[in-house]
Amino acid sequence: MAAPVTKEMTFFTEEYPPFNYLENGVPSGLSVDLLKTAFERAGITIKDEDINLMAWSDAYRMVQENNNTGIFSIVRTPEREKLFRWAGPLMQCPLVFFAENRSLKTERPDNKDLRAVVIKDDIGFYKGLESGIPEEKIFQVTTPAEAIQRLVDGTSDVWIYGQYPGESIIQTIAEDPDSFFILDDLGNFSYYIAFNLNSDPEIIESFQAELDAMKKDRKEDGITTYEKIVGKYIGPGCTERSQTMEQVTNLVNLAADAMSRDATGTIADIQSGRHPYIDRNDPSLYVFIFSTGVDMIANAAQPELAGTNFSGKTDVSGKKFRDEIVTNALKQGHGTVRYSYSNPLETGIFYKETYYTLVTGSDKRQYIVCAGRYLPCDDI
């Protein structure tokens, strides 16, 4: 049986839905589920009373001052790097400027005249400075309620905060949620768990190893444990970095031609992760091959999936995209399919478009050669 870790590890966080929040007095959310599941897989039990929700600045201070403690969901930055031991990433989220004053211009020459409000010790302070807002115009508060009130009463122009939590909190506590809008998007930032520097390194390493494994354990259901947890709270997103469909098609055609000339050698090259079957500069672009029975023959990104039958297995939305690939390839020869899938370069679930083609290998067997791209927002 797993040993309770109550006396060994204590975690601190804030009300930050959908990542961490209290539901009927119980710590819940995407990050909480990832934390508990990874530790459980490592043989360590994290109980509800081991997770404490409080003001972010208090949580931030507690973890720096107390051994065997951790804080989440926290962005890893150069300013924070040496203050903690790190594990993750857990998930990513856009950091945005929330505003309530519609007269603010979205196309400004700079941000030097903006008055910002941020949560004390939050990433918003650093990113506000980087965006060009003078330090004297960044006001720090303890709670989101205070930040929202400053936008309403006009003492601050923007609140710098995570988009998903900010939208949720505004809907919950603002008198007129529809009056708020996103003025600017500062990009995606990944969340981690940060541990006190004197925390047991074996515990941190065990957590990291299991989190990594949760992102790859696709054999049984076709969906990873990580995807199942993320899918409960946040739907698929778009990527900041993608390829063109021409690149994808060219890669599939190259691999199909190689299969027609030397199936055994090509499969070995794909399984070994040889370029160009997985792009050396962009590992999100890779080749995978199915048999006509929906068996994974080769996968340049996850070679351990070879030999797994994926018939009837779905993505997080319930789409049997692998069956669709094989069925349509046998009927039409080639085509595309869209579905949801995790991205090796980013954290979360993303829309993916895969091109596939039917080919007869040099061994006279039929194969479906595939490659895909993660979709940018403009293509969804």
C-alpha positions in Angstrom: 0.0 0.0 0.0 1.1 3.6 -0.6 2.4 5.4 2.4 0.8 8.7 3.4 3.0 11.6 2.8 1.3 14.0 5.2 4.3 14.4 7.4 6.7 14.6 4.5 5.1 17.0 1.9 2.7 19.8 2.2 1.4 21.8 -0.8 0.2 25.4 -1.1 -1.8 27.0 -3.8 -4.5 29.6 -4.5 -8.0 29.7 -5.9 -7.1 29.6 -9.6 -9.7 27.6 -11.6 -9.7 25.4 -13.5 -6.2 24.5 -12.3 -6.7 24.6 -8.5 -9.8 25.5 -6.5 -12.0 24.4 -3.7 -15.2 22.4 -4.5 -17.4 21.7 -1.5 -14.3 22.3 0.6 -12.2 19.8 -1.3 -9.1 20.8 -3.3 -9.9 20.2 -6.9 -8.8 21.1 -10.4 -6.5 20.1 -13.3 -3.3 20.6 -11.4 -4.6 19.0 -8.3 -5.5 15.9 -10.3 -2.1 15.7 -12.0 -0.4 16.2 -8.6 -2.4 13.4 -6.9 -2.3 11.0 -9.8 1.5 11.2 -10.4 2.3 10.8 -6.7 -0.2 7.9 -6.4 1.6 6.2 -9.3 4.9 6.8 -7.4 3.4 5.0 -4.4 2.8 8.2 -2.4 -0.6 9.3 -1.1 -1.4 13.0 -1.2 -4.5 13.6 1.0 -6.8 16.6 0.7 -5.5 18.0 4.0 -2.0 18.1 2.4 -3.1 20.8 0.0 -3.8 24.2 1.4 -5.4 27.1 -0.5 -4.6 30.7 0.5 -3.5 34.0 -0.9 -0.8 33.5 -3.6 1.7 35.7 -1.8 1.3 33.8 1.4 1.7 30.4 -0.4 4.8 31.8 -2.2 6.3 32.8 1.1 5.4 29.5 2.9 7.1 27.3 0.3 10.3 29.4 0.4 10.5 29.2 4.2 9.4 25.6 4.9 11.2 22.4 4.0 9.3 19.6 2.1 6.7 21.9 0.7 5.5 22.8 -2.8 3.5 25.5 -4.6 1.5 25.2 -7.8 0.4 26.3 -10.4 3.5 28.5 -10.9 5.2 29.8 -14.0 8.9 29.0 -14.2 10.9 32.2 -14.8 14.6 33.3 -14.6 13.7 35.4 -11.6 12.3 32.4 -9.8 14.6 29.6 -11.1 17.1 29.5 -8.1 14.4 29.9 -5.5 12.9 26.5 -5.9 13.3 22.9 -7.2 11.0 22.4 -10.2 8.8 19.7 -11.7 6.6 19.8 -14.7 5.4 21.3 -16.9 1.7 20.6 -15.9 -0.2 22.8 -18.4 0.0 26.1 -20.2 -2.3 29.1 -20.2 -2.3 32.4 -22.0 -1.3 35.5 -19.9 -3.5 38.4 -20.9 -4.5 42.0 -20.1 -8.0 42.1 -18.8 -9.7 45.4 -19.1 -13.1 47.0 -18.4 -12.7 50.4 -20.1 -13.7 50.0 -23.8 -12.0 53.3 -24.7 -8.6 51.7 -24.4 -6.9 51.2 -27.7 -5.9 47.7 -28.7 -3.3 49.2 -31.1 -1.1 51.4 -28.9 2.4 52.5 -29.8 3.5 51.1 -26.4 2.3 50.3 -22.9 4.1 53.1 -21.0 0.8 54.9 -20.1 -1.1 51.8 -18.9 -1.8 51.5 -15.2 -1.7 47.8 -14.3 -2.8 45.7 -11.4 -1.3 42.4 -10.5 -1.4 39.8 -7.8 1.5 40.1 -5.4 4.4 37.7 -6.3 2.5 36.6 -9.5 4.1 36.3 -12.9 2.0 39.3 -14.0 4.4 41.7 -12.4 7.4 40.5 -14.3 5.6 40.3 -17.6 4.0 43.7 -17.1 7.5 45.2 -16.8 8.6 43.3 -19.9 5.7 44.6 -21.8 6.8 48.2 -21.2 4.7 49.2 -18.3 6.7 51.3 -15.8 7.2 49.7 -12.4 5.6 52.7 -10.7 2.4 52.1 -12.7 2.1 48.4 -11.6 -0.1 48.1 -8.4 0.1 44.9 -6.5 -2.9 43.4 -4.6 -3.5 40.3 -2.6 -6.7 38.9 -4.2 -8.4 38.8 -7.7 -11.4 40.5 -6.2 -9.2 43.6 -5.4 -7.8 43.5 -9.0 -11.3 43.4 -10.5 -12.5 46.2 -8.3 -9.6 48.4 -9.5 -10.7 47.9 -13.1 -14.3 48.8 -12.2 -13.5 51.9 -10.3 -10.9 53.1 -12.9 -7.8 53.2 -10.7 -6.2 50.6 -13.0 -6.5 50.1 -16.7 -5.5 46.4 -17.0 -5.3 43.3 -14.8 -2.4 41.0 -15.9 -3.5 37.4 -15.2 -4.0 34.0 -16.6 -6.8 33.9 -19.1 -8.6 30.8 -18.0 -8.6 31.6 -14.3 -9.3 35.2 -14.9 -12.4 34.5 -17.0 -13.7 32.1 -14.4 -13.2 34.4 -11.5 -14.7 37.4 -13.4 -17.8 35.3 -14.1 -18.0 34.3 -10.5 -17.5 37.6 -8.6 -17.9 40.6 -11.0 -21.3 42.4 -11.0 -21.2 42.8 -14.8 -18.9 40.1 -16.2 -19.8 41.0 -19.8 -18.2 44.4 -19.4 -14.7 42.8 -19.2 -12.6 42.0 -22.2 -9.1 40.9 -23.2 -7.1 43.9 -24.4 -3.9 42.0 -25.2 -2.5 38.4 -25.2 1.0 38.1 -23.9 1.4 34.5 -25.1 1.3 31.1 -23.4 3.2 30.2 -20.2 3.6 26.8 -18.7 2.8 26.0 -15.1 4.9 23.9 -12.8 5.1 22.7 -9.3 7.9 24.5 -7.4 9.4 22.7 -4.3 11.3 24.2 -1.4 15.0 23.9 -2.1 15.4 21.5 0.9 12.7 19.1 -0.2 13.6 15.5 -0.7 15.0 15.2 -4.2 13.8 11.6 -4.5 10.2 12.6 -4.1 10.6 15.3 -6.7 12.3 12.9 -9.1 9.5 10.3 -8.6 6.8 12.8 -9.3 8.6 14.0 -12.5 9.1 10.5 -13.8 5.4 9.6 -13.3 4.2 12.9 -14.8 6.4 12.2 -17.9 5.0 8.6 -18.1 1.4 9.9 -17.8 2.0 11.9 -21.0 3.0 8.7 -22.9 0.9 5.8 -21.6 -1.3 5.6 -24.7 -1.3 1.8 -25.4 -4.3 0.7 -23.3 -7.0 3.3 -24.3 -5.4 5.3 -27.1 -5.6 8.3 -24.7 -2.9 9.1 -22.2 -3.6 9.6 -18.5 -2.5 13.2 -19.0 -5.0 13.8 -21.8 -7.8 12.3 -19.8 -7.1 14.7 -16.9 -6.6 17.8 -19.0 -9.7 16.9 -21.1 -11.9 17.0 -18.0 -11.2 20.7 -17.5 -9.9 22.3 -20.7 -10.8 21.5 -24.3 -8.3 21.4 -27.2 -6.4 24.5 -28.1 -4.4 25.9 -31.0 -0.7 26.0 -31.2 1.7 28.9 -31.4 4.0 27.0 -33.7 2.9 24.9 -36.7 3.9 23.6 -40.1 2.3 24.0 -43.5 0.2 21.3 -44.9 2.6 21.2 -47.8 5.4 20.2 -45.4 3.3 17.5 -44.0 2.2 16.1 -47.4 5.8 16.1 -48.6 7.0 14.2 -45.6 4.2 11.6 -46.0 5.0 11.2 -49.7 8.7 10.8 -49.0 8.1 8.1 -46.4 5.6 6.3 -48.7 8.1 6.3 -51.5 10.7 4.9 -49.1 8.2 2.2 -48.0 7.6 1.1 -51.5 11.3 0.6 -52.1 12.4 -0.8 -48.7 9.6 -1.4 -46.2 11.8 -3.1 -43.6 14.6 -0.6 -43.7 12.2 2.4 -43.6 10.3 1.0 -40.7 13.6 0.6 -38.8 14.6 4.2 -39.7 11.2 5.5 -38.4 11.4 3.5 -35.2 15.0 4.8 -34.6 13.8 8.4 -34.9 15.9 9.2 -37.9 15.5 12.5 -39.6 13.4 13.4 -41.6 10.9 10.9 -40.2 11.0 13.0 -37.1 12.2 16.5 -37.8 15.4 17.2 -35.9 14.4 20.9 -35.5 10.7 20.3 -34.8 9.8 17.0 -33.1 6.1 17.8 -33.5 6.5 16.8 -37.2 6.9 13.1 -37.4 5.8 10.0 -39.4 3.6 7.1 -38.1 2.3 4.1 -40.0 -0.8 1.9 -39.5 -1.5 -1.5 -40.9 -4.9 -2.1 -42.6 -6.0 -3.6 -39.3 -5.2 -0.4 -37.4 -2.1 -1.8 -35.8 0.7 0.8 -35.2 3.6 -0.4 -37.4 6.0 2.5 -36.6 6.0 5.8 -34.8 9.0 8.1 -35.0 7.8 10.1 -31.9 6.7 7.2 -29.7 8.4 4.0 -31.1 7.1 2.0 -28.1 3.6 2.2 -29.6 4.6 -0.1 -32.4 2.6 -3.4 -32.2 -0.4 -1.8 -30.5 -3.8 -2.2 -32.0 -5.7 1.0 -31.9 -9.0 -0.1 -33.5 -12.0 1.4 -31.7 -9.8 3.7 -29.6 -10.6 7.4 -29.5 -9.2 10.8 -28.8 -10.5 12.7 -25.7 -13.6 13.9 -27.6 -14.6 10.3 -28.5 -13.5 10.4 -32.1 -12.2 7.1 -33.6 -9.8 9.0 -35.8 -7.4 6.1 -36.3 -10.2 3.9 -37.7 -11.2 6.8 -39.9 -7.7 7.1 -41.3 -7.5 3.4 -42.2 -11.1 3.1 -43.5 -10.8 6.2 -45.7 -7.3 5.3 -46.9 -8.6 1.9 -48.1 -11.5 3.6 -49.9 -10.0 6.8 -51.3 -6.2 6.2 -51.2 -5.4 9.4 -49.3 -7.0 12.2 -47.3 -6.9 14.2 -44.1 -8.5 13.9 -40.7 -8.7 16.3 -37.7 -8.7 15.2 -34.1 -7.3 16.1 -30.6 -3.9 15.1 -29.5 -1.1 16.1 -27.1 1.9 18.0 -28.6 5.5 17.1 -27.8 6.5 20.8 -27.8 3.7 22.2 -25.7 1.6 21.2 -22.7 -2.1 20.4 -23.1 -4.3 19.0 -25.8 -4.3 20.5 -29.3 -6.2 20.3 -32.6 -4.2 18.2 -35.1 -4.7 17.6 -38.8 -3.1 14.5 -40.3 -2.5 13.7 -43.9 -2.4 10.0 -44.8 -1.8 7.9 -47.9 -2.1 4.2 -48.8 1.0 2.5 -50.1 2.1 -1.0 -51.0 5.4 -1.7 -49.4 8.3 -3.6 -51.0 7.1 -6.6 -49.0 3.7 -6.5 -50.9 1.8 -5.5 -47.8 -0.4 -2.4 -47.6 0.4 0.4 -45.2 -1.1 3.7 -44.3 1.6 6.3 -44.0 0.7 9.4 -41.9 2.0 12.7 -40.6 0.2 15.7 -39.1 0.5 19.2 -38.0 -0.9 21.0 -34.9 -3.3 23.7 -36.0 -2.7 27.4 -35.4 -5.7 29.4 -34.3 -6.3 30.9 -37.7 -6.9 27.4 -39.2 -9.5 26.3 -36.7 
